[in-house]
């Protein structure tokens, strides 16, 4: 299971870096989102995955999941959604004012 999760995190990170190196605005936003997903999965897995465990238990269950990575991932999801929404609005404004969505073009002053 750990190998599969590691491969998924690696593929997400590699895809994110590939998209971040594009010269267009919207693939960069998609790359940032994928990088956020990879970090969220990494944080979630760092809390150790336990089968047959409940998030809220009384005394007696041997395998307790760590609530800190779960709280960090939930917070990161909310912050990532807000950041993505802001970047999309910013990209649409730049597209409207500049007429294209290239990152490396602009006024040279």
C-alpha positions as CSV (number, residue, x, y, z in Angstrom):
1,X,0.0,0.0,0.0
2,X,2.8,2.4,0.8
3,X,4.5,1.8,-2.6
4,X,1.2,2.6,-4.4
5,X,0.7,5.8,-2.4
6,X,4.3,6.8,-3.1
7,X,3.9,6.3,-6.8
8,X,0.7,8.3,-6.8
9,X,2.4,11.2,-5.0
10,X,5.3,11.0,-7.4
11,X,3.1,11.0,-10.5
12,X,1.0,14.0,-9.1
13,X,4.2,15.9,-8.3
14,X,5.8,15.2,-11.7
15,X,2.6,16.2,-13.5
16,X,2.4,19.4,-11.4
17,X,6.0,20.4,-12.2
18,X,5.4,19.7,-15.9
19,X,2.3,21.9,-15.9
20,X,4.0,24.6,-13.8
21,X,6.7,24.9,-16.5
22,X,4.2,25.7,-19.2
23,X,4.0,29.3,-20.5
24,X,0.2,29.6,-20.2
25,X,-1.8,30.7,-17.2
26,X,-4.4,28.0,-16.9
27,X,-2.0,25.0,-17.0
28,X,0.0,26.8,-14.3
29,X,-3.1,27.0,-12.1
30,X,-3.9,23.3,-12.8
31,X,-0.3,22.5,-11.8
32,X,-0.6,24.4,-8.6
33,X,-3.8,22.4,-7.8
34,X,-2.2,19.1,-8.5
35,X,0.8,20.0,-6.3
36,X,-1.7,20.9,-3.6
37,X,-3.3,17.5,-4.0
38,X,0.0,15.7,-3.8
39,X,0.9,17.6,-0.6
40,X,-2.5,16.8,0.9
41,X,-2.1,13.1,0.2
42,X,1.5,13.2,1.6
43,X,0.2,14.9,4.8
44,X,-2.7,12.4,5.1
45,X,-0.4,9.4,4.7
46,X,2.1,10.8,7.2
47,X,-0.5,10.1,9.9
48,X,-0.2,6.3,9.2
49,X,-3.1,4.5,7.6
50,X,-4.7,2.1,9.9
51,X,-7.4,-0.4,8.8
52,X,-10.4,-1.1,11.1
53,X,-9.9,2.0,13.2
54,X,-12.5,4.7,14.0
55,X,-11.8,8.4,14.2
56,X,-13.6,8.7,17.5
57,X,-13.2,5.9,20.0
58,X,-13.6,5.2,23.6
59,X,-11.1,3.2,25.6
60,X,-10.0,-0.2,24.2
61,X,-9.1,0.2,20.5
62,X,-5.5,-0.4,19.9
63,X,-5.0,1.5,16.6
64,X,-5.9,5.1,16.9
65,X,-5.5,7.4,13.9
66,X,-3.6,10.6,14.3
67,X,-6.0,13.5,14.1
68,X,-3.3,16.1,13.4
69,X,-2.7,15.2,9.7
70,X,-6.5,15.0,9.1
71,X,-6.9,18.5,10.5
72,X,-4.0,19.8,8.4
73,X,-5.4,18.3,5.2
74,X,-8.8,19.8,5.9
75,X,-7.3,23.2,6.4
76,X,-5.1,22.8,3.3
77,X,-8.1,21.9,1.2
78,X,-10.0,25.0,2.2
79,X,-6.9,27.3,1.7
80,X,-6.1,25.6,-1.6
81,X,-9.7,26.1,-2.8
82,X,-9.5,29.8,-1.9
83,X,-6.2,30.2,-3.6
84,X,-7.3,28.5,-6.8
85,X,-10.4,30.7,-7.0
86,X,-8.3,33.8,-6.5
87,X,-5.9,32.6,-9.2
88,X,-8.6,31.9,-11.7
89,X,-10.1,35.3,-11.2
90,X,-6.7,36.9,-11.6
91,X,-6.0,34.9,-14.7
92,X,-9.3,35.9,-16.2
93,X,-8.6,39.5,-15.5
94,X,-5.1,39.2,-17.1
95,X,-6.7,37.4,-20.1
96,X,-9.2,40.2,-20.6
97,X,-6.7,43.0,-20.3
98,X,-3.7,41.5,-22.2
99,X,-5.7,39.6,-24.8
100,X,-3.7,36.3,-24.4
101,X,-2.9,33.9,-21.6
102,X,0.9,33.7,-22.0
103,X,2.9,34.1,-18.9
104,X,6.1,35.3,-20.6
105,X,4.6,38.0,-22.8
106,X,3.8,41.5,-21.6
107,X,4.8,45.1,-21.9
108,X,8.5,45.6,-21.7
109,X,9.0,48.9,-20.0
